[in-house]
Amino acid sequence: MKSTKQLSLLEGKVERKNQSAKRVNIVSVKLVKESSLLYKDRCIRSPEDGYQLLKQFLGEVDREHFIIVCLDTKNQPTAINICHIGSLNASIVHPRECFKPAILSNAASILVGHNHPSGQAAPSREDIEVTKRLVEAGKIMGIDLIDHIILGDDQFVSLKEKGYV
C-alpha cells in the first residue's frame, strides 16, 4: 500500500515546507589554450611517434604525470592535457577527467601516457586496469583510446603492443 506522501510525489504534488528558492548557476564550458609546442611529425603513426611526442612534452619531470593527447580523424595531435600529477610512485586516474579535454577539443581518439620516475617502463597492475577502464569508457563515448604509453629512462612500453588496447 502506497503512503499519501508517495502518491503525492507520483502525482507531481510535492509539499514545500517553507523552502527558499534554489539558486542554479548558469555556466559555460570552454577549453583554454595555455601554450603550444611544435610537433614536426604532424601525426601519430606508431607507438614510437607517441613516445617521441610525450617525451618532448614531459621533459625531465620528477613526479608521475598522466597525459592525454587528443587526436583528430587523421591522428594529428590537436591538444595535450596533463590529466593528473601524482606522487613519486602513484597517480589516481579516472576516465571522467581523461575524457573531459577530449570532448572539449572534439577529439576523434586519444593517446594517453605517463612516466615512471623510477626509470623502469614496465606496466604495473594499476596501469593495465586504468587502460582497460579507459578503453571501455572510450567505446561508450565514441572516442577511441589508440594507445597507452609508459615512459621510462630512454625507453617506453606500448600497452597496445602488449595487447591491452
PyRosetta script that sets phi, psi and omega in degrees:
from pyrosetta import init, pose_from_sequence

init()
pose = pose_from_sequence("MKSTKQLSLLEGKVERKNQSAKRVNIVSVKLVKESSLLYKDRCIRSPEDGYQLLKQFLGEVDREHFIIVCLDTKNQPTAINICHIGSLNASIVHPRECFKPAILSNAASILVGHNHPSGQAAPSREDIEVTKRLVEAGKIMGIDLIDHIILGDDQFVSLKEKGYV")
pose.set_psi(1, 129.0)
pose.set_omega(1, -179.0)
pose.set_phi(2, -83.1)
pose.set_psi(2, 141.2)
pose.set_omega(2, 178.6)
pose.set_phi(3, -75.8)
pose.set_psi(3, 166.8)
pose.set_omega(3, 178.4)
pose.set_phi(4, -61.9)
pose.set_psi(4, -38.4)
pose.set_omega(4, -179.9)
pose.set_phi(5, -65.3)
pose.set_psi(5, -42.7)
pose.set_omega(5, 178.6)
pose.set_phi(6, -63.1)
pose.set_psi(6, -42.5)
pose.set_omega(6, 179.3)
pose.set_phi(7, -62.9)
pose.set_psi(7, -41.0)
pose.set_omega(7, -179.5)
pose.set_phi(8, -68.1)
pose.set_psi(8, -34.4)
pose.set_omega(8, 176.2)
pose.set_phi(9, -66.7)
pose.set_psi(9, -41.6)
pose.set_omega(9, 179.6)
pose.set_phi(10, -65.7)
pose.set_psi(10, -33.6)
pose.set_omega(10, -179.8)
pose.set_phi(11, -83.8)
pose.set_psi(11, -0.5)
pose.set_omega(11, 178.9)
pose.set_phi(12, 85.5)
pose.set_psi(12, 8.6)
pose.set_omega(12, 179.0)
pose.set_phi(13, -98.1)
pose.set_psi(13, 107.4)
pose.set_omega(13, -179.7)
pose.set_phi(14, -110.1)
pose.set_psi(14, 127.9)
pose.set_omega(14, 177.8)
pose.set_phi(15, -75.1)
pose.set_psi(15, 130.8)
pose.set_omega(15, 178.4)
pose.set_phi(16, -114.5)
pose.set_psi(16, 110.1)
pose.set_omega(16, -176.6)
pose.set_phi(17, -96.7)
pose.set_psi(17, 87.9)
pose.set_omega(17, 176.0)
pose.set_phi(18, 49.0)
pose.set_psi(18, 43.3)
pose.set_omega(18, 177.6)
pose.set_phi(19, -89.5)
pose.set_psi(19, 136.3)
pose.set_omega(19, 175.5)
pose.set_phi(20, -77.9)
pose.set_psi(20, 161.0)
pose.set_omega(20, -179.1)
pose.set_phi(21, -64.8)
pose.set_psi(21, 146.7)
pose.set_omega(21, 178.2)
pose.set_phi(22, -92.2)
pose.set_psi(22, 125.4)
pose.set_omega(22, 177.5)
pose.set_phi(23, -83.0)
pose.set_psi(23, 128.2)
pose.set_omega(23, 179.5)
pose.set_phi(24, -113.4)
pose.set_psi(24, 124.0)
pose.set_omega(24, -179.3)
pose.set_phi(25, -72.2)
pose.set_psi(25, 140.5)
pose.set_omega(25, 172.3)
pose.set_phi(26, -101.0)
pose.set_psi(26, 122.9)
pose.set_omega(26, -171.5)
pose.set_phi(27, -128.6)
pose.set_psi(27, 164.9)
pose.set_omega(27, 168.7)
pose.set_phi(28, -132.6)
pose.set_psi(28, 153.0)
pose.set_omega(28, -178.6)
pose.set_phi(29, -121.4)
pose.set_psi(29, 132.8)
pose.set_omega(29, 178.8)
pose.set_phi(30, -148.4)
pose.set_psi(30, 158.6)
pose.set_omega(30, 176.3)
pose.set_phi(31, -93.2)
pose.set_psi(31, 133.0)
pose.set_omega(31, -178.3)
pose.set_phi(32, -113.3)
pose.set_psi(32, 123.0)
pose.set_omega(32, 178.2)
pose.set_phi(33, -77.7)
pose.set_psi(33, 122.7)
pose.set_omega(33, 179.9)
pose.set_phi(34, -94.1)
pose.set_psi(34, -38.7)
pose.set_omega(34, 177.7)
pose.set_phi(35, -167.3)
pose.set_psi(35, -168.7)
pose.set_omega(35, 179.0)
pose.set_phi(36, -152.0)
pose.set_psi(36, 167.4)
pose.set_omega(36, 173.2)
pose.set_phi(37, -142.1)
pose.set_psi(37, 155.4)
pose.set_omega(37, 179.3)
pose.set_phi(38, -88.0)
pose.set_psi(38, 132.9)
pose.set_omega(38, 177.5)
pose.set_phi(39, -121.4)
pose.set_psi(39, 102.2)
pose.set_omega(39, -171.2)
pose.set_phi(40, -67.0)
pose.set_psi(40, -27.7)
pose.set_omega(40, -178.1)
pose.set_phi(41, -77.7)
pose.set_psi(41, -14.5)
pose.set_omega(41, 174.7)
pose.set_phi(42, 69.4)
pose.set_psi(42, -37.3)
pose.set_omega(42, 178.3)
pose.set_phi(43, -142.2)
pose.set_psi(43, 160.9)
pose.set_omega(43, -179.2)
pose.set_phi(44, -93.6)
pose.set_psi(44, 113.7)
pose.set_omega(44, 179.9)
pose.set_phi(45, -109.7)
pose.set_psi(45, -16.0)
pose.set_omega(45, -174.7)
pose.set_phi(46, -155.7)
pose.set_psi(46, 165.1)
pose.set_omega(46, 174.4)
pose.set_phi(47, -57.9)
pose.set_psi(47, -33.8)
pose.set_omega(47, 177.5)
pose.set_phi(48, -60.9)
pose.set_psi(48, -42.0)
pose.set_omega(48, 177.2)
pose.set_phi(49, -60.8)
pose.set_psi(49, -45.1)
pose.set_omega(49, 179.0)
pose.set_phi(50, -62.0)
pose.set_psi(50, -41.9)
pose.set_omega(50, 178.4)
pose.set_phi(51, -60.5)
pose.set_psi(51, -45.9)
pose.set_omega(51, -178.6)
pose.set_phi(52, -62.2)
pose.set_psi(52, -40.7)
pose.set_omega(52, 178.8)
pose.set_phi(53, -66.7)
pose.set_psi(53, -47.0)
pose.set_omega(53, 179.9)
pose.set_phi(54, -63.3)
pose.set_psi(54, -40.2)
pose.set_omega(54, 178.9)
pose.set_phi(55, -63.1)
pose.set_psi(55, -41.7)
pose.set_omega(55, 178.1)
pose.set_phi(56, -62.7)
pose.set_psi(56, -40.2)
pose.set_omega(56, -177.0)
pose.set_phi(57, -75.0)
pose.set_psi(57, -43.3)
pose.set_omega(57, -174.4)
pose.set_phi(58, -76.5)
pose.set_psi(58, -35.0)
pose.set_omega(58, -177.5)
pose.set_phi(59, 61.8)
pose.set_psi(59, -131.4)
pose.set_omega(59, -178.0)
pose.set_phi(60, -114.4)
pose.set_psi(60, 69.9)
pose.set_omega(60, 179.1)
pose.set_phi(61, -82.4)
pose.set_psi(61, 151.0)
pose.set_omega(61, -175.5)
pose.set_phi(62, -97.5)
pose.set_psi(62, -7.5)
pose.set_omega(62, 178.1)
pose.set_phi(63, -127.0)
pose.set_psi(63, 166.7)
pose.set_omega(63, -179.7)
pose.set_phi(64, -71.4)
pose.set_psi(64, 127.5)
pose.set_omega(64, 176.4)
pose.set_phi(65, -118.1)
pose.set_psi(65, 127.3)
pose.set_omega(65, 176.7)
pose.set_phi(66, -102.3)
pose.set_psi(66, 119.6)
pose.set_omega(66, -170.0)
pose.set_phi(67, -114.1)
pose.set_psi(67, 141.4)
pose.set_omega(67, 174.3)
pose.set_phi(68, -114.9)
pose.set_psi(68, 126.2)
pose.set_omega(68, 173.9)
pose.set_phi(69, -109.9)
pose.set_psi(69, 117.9)
pose.set_omega(69, 179.1)
pose.set_phi(70, -87.5)
pose.set_psi(70, 135.8)
pose.set_omega(70, -175.8)
pose.set_phi(71, -124.1)
pose.set_psi(71, 148.2)
pose.set_omega(71, 175.6)
pose.set_phi(72, -86.8)
pose.set_psi(72, -170.7)
pose.set_omega(72, -176.9)
pose.set_phi(73, -68.0)
pose.set_psi(73, -16.1)
pose.set_omega(73, 178.3)
pose.set_phi(74, -101.5)
pose.set_psi(74, 15.3)
pose.set_omega(74, -177.3)
pose.set_phi(75, 60.6)
pose.set_psi(75, 29.2)
pose.set_omega(75, 174.1)
pose.set_phi(76, -90.7)
pose.set_psi(76, 129.1)
pose.set_omega(76, 177.9)
pose.set_phi(77, -63.1)
pose.set_psi(77, 132.9)
pose.set_omega(77, 177.6)
pose.set_phi(78, -113.8)
pose.set_psi(78, -25.1)
pose.set_omega(78, -178.9)
pose.set_phi(79, -158.3)
pose.set_psi(79, 149.2)
pose.set_omega(79, 174.9)
pose.set_phi(80, -126.6)
pose.set_psi(80, 134.9)
pose.set_omega(80, -178.9)
pose.set_phi(81, -133.7)
pose.set_psi(81, 134.5)
pose.set_omega(81, 171.4)
pose.set_phi(82, -83.1)
pose.set_psi(82, 106.6)
pose.set_omega(82, -176.5)
pose.set_phi(83, -75.6)
pose.set_psi(83, -38.7)
pose.set_omega(83, -177.2)
pose.set_phi(84, -157.1)
pose.set_psi(84, 140.3)
pose.set_omega(84, 171.4)
pose.set_phi(85, -112.4)
pose.set_psi(85, 120.7)
pose.set_omega(85, -176.5)
pose.set_phi(86, -99.4)
pose.set_psi(86, -162.3)
pose.set_omega(86, 177.8)
pose.set_phi(87, -91.7)
pose.set_psi(87, -165.2)
pose.set_omega(87, -179.3)
pose.set_phi(88, -59.6)
pose.set_psi(88, -33.9)
pose.set_omega(88, -175.3)
pose.set_phi(89, -134.8)
pose.set_psi(89, 16.3)
pose.set_omega(89, -179.2)
pose.set_phi(90, -153.1)
pose.set_psi(90, 154.2)
pose.set_omega(90, 175.8)
pose.set_phi(91, -151.2)
pose.set_psi(91, 131.4)
pose.set_omega(91, 179.2)
pose.set_phi(92, -93.8)
pose.set_psi(92, 120.5)
pose.set_omega(92, -176.1)
pose.set_phi(93, -122.7)
pose.set_psi(93, 131.7)
pose.set_omega(93, 178.0)
pose.set_phi(94, -125.9)
pose.set_psi(94, 138.3)
pose.set_omega(94, -179.7)
pose.set_phi(95, -53.4)
pose.set_psi(95, -33.9)
pose.set_omega(95, -179.1)
pose.set_phi(96, -56.6)
pose.set_psi(96, -46.8)
pose.set_omega(96, -179.4)
pose.set_phi(97, -73.3)
pose.set_psi(97, -30.7)
pose.set_omega(97, -179.5)
pose.set_phi(98, -69.5)
pose.set_psi(98, -40.5)
pose.set_omega(98, -174.9)
pose.set_phi(99, -87.9)
pose.set_psi(99, -11.5)
pose.set_omega(99, 178.9)
pose.set_phi(100, -58.0)
pose.set_psi(100, -52.8)
pose.set_omega(100, 178.5)
pose.set_phi(101, -66.0)
pose.set_psi(101, -29.5)
pose.set_omega(101, 178.9)
pose.set_phi(102, -65.9)
pose.set_psi(102, -42.1)
pose.set_omega(102, 178.6)
pose.set_phi(103, -66.9)
pose.set_psi(103, -46.5)
pose.set_omega(103, -177.3)
pose.set_phi(104, -65.6)
pose.set_psi(104, -27.6)
pose.set_omega(104, -180.0)
pose.set_phi(105, -99.4)
pose.set_psi(105, 11.4)
pose.set_omega(105, 178.2)
pose.set_phi(106, 56.1)
pose.set_psi(106, 43.1)
pose.set_omega(106, -178.1)
pose.set_phi(107, -71.7)
pose.set_psi(107, 140.9)
pose.set_omega(107, 172.8)
pose.set_phi(108, -83.6)
pose.set_psi(108, -31.1)
pose.set_omega(108, 179.4)
pose.set_phi(109, -154.8)
pose.set_psi(109, 170.5)
pose.set_omega(109, 176.9)
pose.set_phi(110, -134.5)
pose.set_psi(110, 155.6)
pose.set_omega(110, 170.5)
pose.set_phi(111, -120.6)
pose.set_psi(111, 131.3)
pose.set_omega(111, 177.0)
pose.set_phi(112, -116.2)
pose.set_psi(112, 155.9)
pose.set_omega(112, 178.2)
pose.set_phi(113, -161.5)
pose.set_psi(113, 157.5)
pose.set_omega(113, 174.0)
pose.set_phi(114, -152.0)
pose.set_psi(114, 159.8)
pose.set_omega(114, -179.8)
pose.set_phi(115, -100.1)
pose.set_psi(115, 153.1)
pose.set_omega(115, 169.9)
pose.set_phi(116, -109.2)
pose.set_psi(116, 106.4)
pose.set_omega(116, -178.7)
pose.set_phi(117, -56.8)
pose.set_psi(117, -20.5)
pose.set_omega(117, 177.7)
pose.set_phi(118, -66.5)
pose.set_psi(118, -19.8)
pose.set_omega(118, -178.0)
pose.set_phi(119, 94.1)
pose.set_psi(119, -13.6)
pose.set_omega(119, 179.1)
pose.set_phi(120, -91.6)
pose.set_psi(120, 124.3)
pose.set_omega(120, -175.2)
pose.set_phi(121, -88.9)
pose.set_psi(121, -0.3)
pose.set_omega(121, -178.1)
pose.set_phi(122, -59.8)
pose.set_psi(122, 133.0)
pose.set_omega(122, -178.8)
pose.set_phi(123, -71.8)
pose.set_psi(123, 143.1)
pose.set_omega(123, 174.7)
pose.set_phi(124, -89.6)
pose.set_psi(124, 170.9)
pose.set_omega(124, 176.0)
pose.set_phi(125, -60.2)
pose.set_psi(125, -39.5)
pose.set_omega(125, 179.1)
pose.set_phi(126, -64.7)
pose.set_psi(126, -38.4)
pose.set_omega(126, 177.4)
pose.set_phi(127, -59.8)
pose.set_psi(127, -42.9)
pose.set_omega(127, -179.4)
pose.set_phi(128, -68.0)
pose.set_psi(128, -41.7)
pose.set_omega(128, 179.3)
pose.set_phi(129, -65.2)
pose.set_psi(129, -43.5)
pose.set_omega(129, 177.7)
pose.set_phi(130, -60.2)
pose.set_psi(130, -42.3)
pose.set_omega(130, 179.8)
pose.set_phi(131, -60.3)
pose.set_psi(131, -45.7)
pose.set_omega(131, 179.6)
pose.set_phi(132, -61.6)
pose.set_psi(132, -41.5)
pose.set_omega(132, 178.8)
pose.set_phi(133, -64.7)
pose.set_psi(133, -40.9)
pose.set_omega(133, 179.6)
pose.set_phi(134, -67.5)
pose.set_psi(134, -37.6)
pose.set_omega(134, 177.2)
pose.set_phi(135, -61.2)
pose.set_psi(135, -47.1)
pose.set_omega(135, -179.4)
pose.set_phi(136, -64.3)
pose.set_psi(136, -45.6)
pose.set_omega(136, 178.6)
pose.set_phi(137, -61.8)
pose.set_psi(137, -41.2)
pose.set_omega(137, 179.0)
pose.set_phi(138, -62.3)
pose.set_psi(138, -38.8)
pose.set_omega(138, 177.4)
pose.set_phi(139, -60.9)
pose.set_psi(139, -43.5)
pose.set_omega(139, -179.6)
pose.set_phi(140, -64.3)
pose.set_psi(140, -39.7)
pose.set_omega(140, -175.1)
pose.set_phi(141, -87.7)
pose.set_psi(141, -11.6)
pose.set_omega(141, -178.4)
pose.set_phi(142, 79.0)
pose.set_psi(142, 24.2)
pose.set_omega(142, 177.5)
pose.set_phi(143, -124.1)
pose.set_psi(143, 106.9)
pose.set_omega(143, -175.1)
pose.set_phi(144, -73.0)
pose.set_psi(144, 142.1)
pose.set_omega(144, 169.2)
pose.set_phi(145, -91.6)
pose.set_psi(145, 113.4)
pose.set_omega(145, -176.4)
pose.set_phi(146, -85.8)
pose.set_psi(146, -24.9)
pose.set_omega(146, 177.7)
pose.set_phi(147, -172.3)
pose.set_psi(147, 159.7)
pose.set_omega(147, 171.0)
pose.set_phi(148, -127.2)
pose.set_psi(148, 115.5)
pose.set_omega(148, -175.2)
pose.set_phi(149, -109.9)
pose.set_psi(149, 130.4)
pose.set_omega(149, 177.5)
pose.set_phi(150, -108.2)
pose.set_psi(150, 124.5)
pose.set_omega(150, -177.9)
pose.set_phi(151, -99.0)
pose.set_psi(151, 135.2)
pose.set_omega(151, 172.3)
pose.set_phi(152, -122.6)
pose.set_psi(152, -162.2)
pose.set_omega(152, 176.9)
pose.set_phi(153, -72.5)
pose.set_psi(153, 106.2)
pose.set_omega(153, 179.1)
pose.set_phi(154, 51.8)
pose.set_psi(154, 33.0)
pose.set_omega(154, 176.7)
pose.set_phi(155, -152.9)
pose.set_psi(155, 164.0)
pose.set_omega(155, 176.7)
pose.set_phi(156, -152.5)
pose.set_psi(156, 161.3)
pose.set_omega(156, 174.3)
pose.set_phi(157, -127.3)
pose.set_psi(157, 130.2)
pose.set_omega(157, 175.1)
pose.set_phi(158, -97.9)
pose.set_psi(158, 119.9)
pose.set_omega(158, 178.7)
pose.set_phi(159, -73.0)
pose.set_psi(159, -17.5)
pose.set_omega(159, 172.3)
pose.set_phi(160, -69.5)
pose.set_psi(160, -46.1)
pose.set_omega(160, 178.4)
pose.set_phi(161, -63.0)
pose.set_psi(161, -27.9)
pose.set_omega(161, 178.9)
pose.set_phi(162, -82.7)
pose.set_psi(162, -6.4)
pose.set_omega(162, 176.9)
pose.set_phi(163, 91.2)
pose.set_psi(163, 14.1)
pose.set_omega(163, -179.2)
pose.set_phi(164, -94.4)
pose.set_psi(164, -9.2)
pose.set_omega(164, 177.5)
pose.set_phi(165, -115.9)
pose.dump_pdb("model.pdb")
